[in-house]
Amino acid sequence: MNMIKKYGKYIVMVILLALVIYLSFNSYFVFVGINALINAIAVMGIVIISGYAKQLHLGQSAFMGIGAYTSAILMTKAGLNFWLTIPVAMVISGLFGWVLSIPTLKLKGGSYLALVTQTFGEIIYVLLLNMVWLTNGPFGISGIKAPTIGPIDFTGLQPYFFLCMAILIIVYIALKRIVKVKFGRFFISIRESEEAAQSIGINTRKYKMVAFVIATSIAGLAGVLYGPFIGYLSPEQFRWQPSLILVSMAIVGGLYSLEGGIIGAILLTFLPELLRSTDQLRMILYGVIVILTLAFLPDGIVSLFGKKPKEIKKMLSAQWDMLSDKTLRRKKKKIKAARMSGK
């Protein structure tokens, strides 16, 4: 009961959004809505590793691929029930994340993790492409069926939409609990100052590894949901480009909050659909939105919540003044450098 009181408003917001989409009677928007929910689950994983533990992670789609293929192979080749594939896929995705984090986190700087995870994404793509005996290579895996629970069949867009909605809420509540307890406090300490966290006895490498395992396990879960949604998997779906889009969603919504991750995923899944006829314009739109967010809302759209219009205007004005001041200082430095070189 306390949990419902604590997170009730967010759950209600999500359910209302579900009803709006469902009652629209537009199957296309329901389709996009399912995609948004799956993206939101994956983005919440990015919030944990990049927002809370301050490790730039550009390989989330690769771990989605691991989860998706694990589930699909177990269902189509081993005849395993969909629900039983979920924990297996999450464990395997998390295990890959753990193994990858061991050498990577020894390096200084989050940029190393970003480079390694992006490269790892391409390695997974090559493996999925060439392990024909297991993954069917470039032909992919087809015939991935939607799950059932007794008499309840989730085949069809509307039923599957509500299944993804339910799983999103469960993941959100679980992650919210994690960040509220000791793990979350340690993650935040590492984000604020890794040196200070180490000075009070926090094993920063260990907790960054935990954050990475959580993030990649969640990606595996998102991948499991993706398979029955599309009904077909191919290596091309899990290259490094989707990872950049997922990171963009986290940044736009708010990298430091789970709610921000959900908002960013929904916004950046639906908004580009206005330009779906031209893929190049869609990517330009992503870039423009991310740049504007970083410039004026460094804490994401979620930072606007609870603020009055006057407060928002004041905040944006202050951000503009700060950017203008930085630009002016750069110009002065360039002029000074030019004069010095002229002498």
C-alpha positions as a printed NumPy array, in Angstrom:
array([[  0.   ,   0.   ,   0.   ],
       [  2.838,   2.393,   0.852],
       [  4.448,   1.61 ,  -2.484],
       [  1.285,   2.58 ,  -4.361],
       [  1.092,   5.875,  -2.43 ],
       [  4.732,   6.579,  -3.171],
       [  4.689,   5.858,  -6.894],
       [  0.97 ,   6.16 ,  -7.562],
       [  1.089,   9.411,  -9.51 ],
       [  3.628,   8.049, -11.962],
       [  1.713,   4.809, -12.427],
       [ -1.492,   6.781, -13.043],
       [  0.285,   8.965, -15.631],
       [  1.476,   5.897, -17.517],
       [ -1.929,   4.18 , -17.353],
       [ -3.663,   7.324, -18.634],
       [ -1.246,   7.468, -21.529],
       [ -2.042,   3.811, -22.236],
       [ -5.767,   4.542, -22.299],
       [ -5.323,   7.529, -24.614],
       [ -3.402,   5.4  , -27.091],
       [ -5.773,   2.446, -26.75 ],
       [ -8.91 ,   4.551, -27.161],
       [ -7.485,   6.256, -30.233],
       [ -8.523,   3.138, -32.217],
       [ -5.444,   3.664, -34.349],
       [ -3.436,   0.469, -34.552],
       [ -0.405,   2.338, -35.86 ],
       [ -0.173,   4.493, -32.731],
       [ -0.581,   1.4  , -30.562],
       [  2.319,  -0.151, -32.511],
       [  4.473,   2.924, -31.886],
       [  3.327,   2.892, -28.251],
       [  4.634,  -0.655, -27.76 ],
       [  7.945,   0.407, -29.264],
       [  8.036,   3.378, -26.867],
       [  7.414,   1.141, -23.84 ],
       [ 10.185,  -1.286, -24.833],
       [ 12.527,   1.653, -25.406],
       [ 11.573,   3.069, -21.998],
       [ 12.56 ,  -0.177, -20.27 ],
       [ 15.956,  -0.174, -22.012],
       [ 16.477,   3.536, -21.279],
       [ 15.862,   3.015, -17.554],
       [ 18.875,   0.704, -17.637],
       [ 20.935,   3.51 , -19.173],
       [ 19.761,   5.859, -16.411],
       [ 21.15 ,   3.431, -13.819],
       [ 24.606,   3.054, -15.387],
       [ 25.045,   6.52 , -16.94 ],
       [ 22.861,   8.722, -14.745],
       [ 23.466,   7.194, -11.325],
       [ 26.888,   5.551, -11.725],
       [ 28.223,   8.109, -14.273],
       [ 29.507,   5.566, -16.801],
       [ 28.84 ,   6.464, -20.438],
       [ 27.284,   3.363, -22.   ],
       [ 26.833,   3.113, -25.778],
       [ 26.072,  -0.58 , -26.132],
       [ 22.56 ,  -1.016, -24.749],
       [ 21.11 ,  -2.254, -28.042],
       [ 23.735,  -5.04 , -28.167],
       [ 22.519,  -6.346, -24.814],
       [ 18.949,  -6.059, -26.065],
       [ 20.074,  -8.255, -28.944],
       [ 21.556, -10.818, -26.563],
       [ 18.294, -10.97 , -24.612],
       [ 16.137, -11.062, -27.744],
       [ 18.114, -13.831, -29.434],
       [ 18.434, -15.87 , -26.225],
       [ 14.663, -15.83 , -25.751],
       [ 13.887, -16.461, -29.423],
       [ 16.32 , -19.392, -29.683],
       [ 14.977, -20.986, -26.502],
       [ 11.386, -20.613, -27.721],
       [ 11.815, -21.656, -31.363],
       [ 14.512, -24.324, -31.025],
       [ 14.149, -25.642, -27.472],
       [ 10.386, -25.157, -27.166],
       [ 10.751, -23.262, -23.887],
       [  7.875, -21.158, -22.551],
       [  8.208, -17.386, -23.088],
       [  8.008, -16.649, -19.366],
       [ 10.832, -19.063, -18.576],
       [ 13.086, -17.398, -21.147],
       [ 12.885, -14.031, -19.355],
       [ 15.142, -14.864, -16.366],
       [ 17.526, -16.832, -18.612],
       [ 17.864, -13.931, -21.069],
       [ 18.347, -11.397, -18.261],
       [ 21.011, -13.532, -16.576],
       [ 22.926, -14.091, -19.831],
       [ 22.754, -10.382, -20.738],
       [ 23.884,  -9.427, -17.231],
       [ 26.679, -12.011, -17.376],
       [ 27.971, -10.555, -20.635],
       [ 27.8  ,  -7.114, -19.024],
       [ 29.715,  -8.304, -15.971],
       [ 32.461,  -9.953, -18.052],
       [ 32.775,  -6.846, -20.222],
       [ 32.95 ,  -4.515, -17.216],
       [ 35.849,  -6.372, -15.525],
       [ 38.615,  -5.067, -17.821],
       [ 36.831,  -1.872, -18.834],
       [ 36.281,  -0.409, -15.362],
       [ 39.991,  -0.701, -14.6  ],
       [ 40.522,   2.097, -17.09 ],
       [ 40.151,   5.69 , -15.979],
       [ 37.349,   7.752, -17.456],
       [ 33.859,   6.915, -18.638],
       [ 34.9  ,   7.523, -22.26 ],
       [ 36.734,   4.195, -22.244],
       [ 33.547,   2.383, -21.283],
       [ 31.691,   4.215, -24.056],
       [ 34.27 ,   3.169, -26.649],
       [ 34.415,  -0.44 , -25.456],
       [ 30.629,  -0.852, -25.261],
       [ 30.178,   0.631, -28.728],
       [ 32.821,  -1.743, -30.101],
       [ 31.187,  -4.611, -28.217],
       [ 27.953,  -3.811, -30.025],
       [ 29.658,  -4.34 , -33.378],
       [ 31.224,  -7.595, -32.132],
       [ 27.775,  -8.9  , -31.141],
       [ 26.468,  -7.886, -34.577],
       [ 29.25 ,  -9.849, -36.315],
       [ 28.65 , -12.889, -34.085],
       [ 24.897, -12.857, -34.744],
       [ 25.622, -12.54 , -38.447],
       [ 28.132, -15.398, -38.638],
       [ 26.825, -17.952, -36.111],
       [ 24.407, -19.277, -38.724],
       [ 24.009, -22.637, -36.967],
       [ 22.502, -20.86 , -33.953],
       [ 21.118, -17.493, -35.09 ],
       [ 20.3  , -18.291, -38.736],
       [ 22.747, -15.535, -39.682],
       [ 21.516, -12.728, -41.957],
       [ 18.196, -14.551, -42.452],
       [ 17.336, -14.03 , -38.782],
       [ 14.79 , -15.837, -36.642],
       [ 11.109, -15.694, -37.55 ],
       [  7.906, -17.1  , -36.128],
       [  8.391, -15.658, -32.628],
       [  4.967, -15.943, -31.038],
       [  3.379, -13.731, -28.396],
       [  3.053, -15.252, -24.9  ],
       [ -0.028, -16.523, -23.108],
       [ -1.063, -16.852, -19.466],
       [ -3.674, -19.573, -19.186],
       [ -6.671, -18.369, -21.206],
       [ -5.165, -14.901, -21.733],
       [ -3.526, -14.554, -25.143],
       [ -1.291, -11.528, -25.769],
       [ -1.358, -11.933, -29.54 ],
       [ -2.367,  -8.656, -31.152],
       [ -1.246,  -5.08 , -30.611],
       [ -3.654,  -4.042, -27.841],
       [ -3.044,  -7.036, -25.53 ],
       [  0.71 ,  -6.857, -26.072],
       [  0.652,  -3.125, -25.377],
       [ -0.81 ,  -3.704, -21.929],
       [  1.625,  -6.547, -21.242],
       [  4.553,  -4.222, -21.989],
       [  2.898,  -1.536, -19.872],
       [  2.624,  -3.91 , -16.901],
       [  6.264,  -4.997, -17.226],
       [  7.382,  -1.359, -17.516],
       [  5.62 ,  -0.509, -14.247],
       [  7.144,  -3.541, -12.494],
       [ 10.652,  -2.642, -13.705],
       [ 10.165,   0.997, -12.721],
       [  9.072,   0.124,  -9.173],
       [ 11.905,  -2.408,  -8.782],
       [ 14.568,   0.049,  -9.972],
       [ 13.06 ,   2.818,  -7.855],
       [ 13.458,   0.588,  -4.82 ],
       [ 17.074,  -0.156,  -5.746],
       [ 18.075,   3.503,  -6.085],
       [ 16.39 ,   4.349,  -2.771],
       [ 18.418,   1.826,  -0.757],
       [ 22.16 ,   1.498,  -0.138],
       [ 23.007,   0.655,  -3.745],
       [ 21.4  ,   3.838,  -5.01 ],
       [ 23.124,   6.03 ,  -2.429],
       [ 26.479,   4.518,  -3.381],
       [ 25.755,   5.06 ,  -7.08 ],
       [ 24.981,   8.732,  -6.419],
       [ 28.14 ,   9.109,  -4.312],
       [ 30.198,   7.747,  -7.211],
       [ 28.453,  10.13 ,  -9.619],
       [ 29.092,  13.176,  -7.455],
       [ 32.745,  12.364,  -6.703],
       [ 34.409,   9.001,  -7.162],
       [ 37.446,  10.103,  -5.14 ],
       [ 35.281,  11.212,  -2.223],
       [ 33.338,   7.937,  -2.367],
       [ 36.588,   5.965,  -2.228],
       [ 37.805,   8.038,   0.705],
       [ 34.842,   6.91 ,   2.841],
       [ 35.407,   3.251,   2.008],
       [ 33.051,   2.671,  -0.931],
       [ 34.362,   0.091,  -3.383],
       [ 33.567,   2.192,  -6.449],
       [ 34.663,  -0.4  ,  -8.993],
       [ 32.395,  -3.011,  -7.418],
       [ 29.321,  -0.767,  -7.434],
       [ 29.952,   0.471, -10.961],
       [ 30.071,  -3.188, -11.957],
       [ 26.758,  -3.793, -10.161],
       [ 25.217,  -0.829, -12.002],
       [ 26.479,  -2.211, -15.296],
       [ 25.013,  -5.659, -14.606],
       [ 21.641,  -4.114, -13.682],
       [ 21.62 ,  -1.98 , -16.839],
       [ 22.504,  -4.86 , -19.161],
       [ 20.026,  -7.239, -17.501],
       [ 17.262,  -4.683, -18.052],
       [ 18.373,  -4.389, -21.687],
       [ 18.034,  -8.166, -21.973],
       [ 14.46 ,  -7.945, -20.682],
       [ 13.638,  -5.235, -23.236],
       [ 15.068,  -7.504, -25.924],
       [ 12.858, -10.401, -24.816],
       [  9.787,  -8.186, -25.276],
       [ 11.022,  -6.962, -28.651],
       [ 11.041, -10.427, -30.266],
       [  7.302, -11.279, -30.061],
       [  6.449,  -7.634, -30.803],
       [  8.18 ,  -7.656, -34.199],
       [  7.891, -11.418, -34.713],
       [ 11.266, -11.498, -36.436],
       [ 14.857, -10.848, -35.374],
       [ 17.871,  -9.961, -37.51 ],
       [ 21.405,  -8.806, -36.578],
       [ 20.816,  -5.408, -38.236],
       [ 18.29 ,  -4.495, -35.535],
       [ 20.941,  -4.444, -32.8  ],
       [ 23.877,  -2.466, -34.17 ],
       [ 25.369,   0.537, -32.362],
       [ 23.086,   3.201, -33.904],
       [ 20.012,   2.273, -31.809],
       [ 22.194,   2.611, -28.703],
       [ 22.845,   6.263, -29.563],
       [ 19.108,   6.837, -29.894],
       [ 18.481,   5.208, -26.497],
       [ 21.14 ,   7.429, -24.889],
       [ 19.523,  10.449, -26.577],
       [ 16.2  ,   9.482, -25.005],
       [ 17.803,   9.347, -21.563],
       [ 19.466,  12.751, -22.021],
       [ 16.333,  14.484, -23.322],
       [ 14.041,  13.077, -20.644],
       [ 16.508,  13.427, -17.795],
       [ 19.584,  11.261, -17.332],
       [ 19.412,  11.449, -13.541],
       [ 15.909,  10.07 , -13.008],
       [ 13.965,   6.982, -14.033],
       [ 10.912,   9.139, -14.746],
       [ 13.021,  11.213, -17.118],
       [ 14.103,   8.082, -18.954],
       [ 10.478,   7.049, -19.496],
       [  9.467,  10.535, -20.654],
       [ 12.408,  10.792, -23.052],
       [ 11.698,   7.356, -24.526],
       [  8.031,   8.158, -25.151],
       [  8.79 ,  11.593, -26.608],
       [ 11.615,  10.535, -28.909],
       [  9.735,   7.457, -30.101],
       [  6.562,   9.32 , -31.06 ],
       [  7.961,  12.683, -32.218],
       [ 10.168,  11.393, -35.072],
       [  7.178,   9.477, -36.456],
       [  6.046,  12.824, -37.839],
       [  9.044,  12.561, -40.183],
       [  8.929,   8.807, -40.724],
       [  9.003,   9.177, -44.526],
       [ 12.554,  10.577, -44.404],
       [ 15.029,   8.778, -42.148],
       [ 17.698,  11.482, -42.584],
       [ 15.393,  14.188, -41.235],
       [ 14.526,  11.948, -38.291],
       [ 18.18 ,  11.695, -37.285],
       [ 18.604,  15.457, -37.714],
       [ 15.595,  15.962, -35.435],
       [ 17.182,  13.69 , -32.811],
       [ 20.393,  15.712, -32.993],
       [ 18.657,  19.087, -32.716],
       [ 16.549,  17.973, -29.736],
       [ 19.589,  16.576, -27.896],
       [ 21.66 ,  19.73 , -28.519],
       [ 18.857,  22.033, -27.346],
       [ 18.288,  19.875, -24.26 ],
       [ 21.979,  19.887, -23.324],
       [ 22.117,  23.648, -23.861],
       [ 18.97 ,  24.722, -22.02 ],
       [ 17.837,  21.75 , -19.917],
       [ 20.97 ,  19.864, -18.796],
       [ 18.835,  17.875, -16.329],
       [ 16.292,  17.   , -19.029],
       [ 12.608,  17.689, -19.54 ],
       [ 11.793,  16.15 , -16.167],
       [ 13.465,  19.171, -14.512],
       [ 10.498,  21.29 , -15.693],
       [  8.003,  19.254, -13.71 ],
       [  6.59 ,  21.002, -10.658],
       [  7.834,  24.42 , -11.768],
       [  5.669,  27.447, -12.483],
       [  5.907,  29.197, -15.895],
       [  7.83 ,  32.104, -14.323],
       [ 10.334,  29.7  , -12.774],
       [ 10.806,  27.907, -16.107],
       [ 11.349,  31.208, -17.909],
       [ 13.877,  32.289, -15.286],
       [ 15.712,  28.955, -15.517],
       [ 15.924,  29.085, -19.323],
       [ 17.057,  32.723, -19.235],
       [ 19.805,  31.887, -16.752],
       [ 20.959,  29.024, -18.967],
       [ 20.986,  31.33 , -22.002],
       [ 23.001,  33.951, -20.122],
       [ 25.503,  31.311, -19.045],
       [ 25.909,  30.061, -22.617],
       [ 26.286,  33.628, -23.916],
       [ 28.91 ,  34.35 , -21.267],
       [ 30.879,  31.241, -22.213],
       [ 30.719,  32.159, -25.914],
       [ 31.929,  35.69 , -25.15 ],
       [ 34.854,  34.372, -23.108],
       [ 35.859,  32.035, -25.942],
       [ 35.798,  34.918, -28.436],
       [ 37.983,  37.024, -26.149],
       [ 40.474,  34.164, -25.823],
       [ 40.608,  33.76 , -29.613],
       [ 41.166,  37.499, -30.121],
       [ 43.901,  37.519, -27.483],
       [ 45.558,  34.456, -29.033],
       [ 45.412,  36.057, -32.489],
       [ 47.046,  39.234, -31.173],
       [ 49.765,  37.26 , -29.418],
       [ 50.537,  35.279, -32.568],
       [ 50.598,  38.539, -34.552],
       [ 53.368,  39.852, -32.335]])
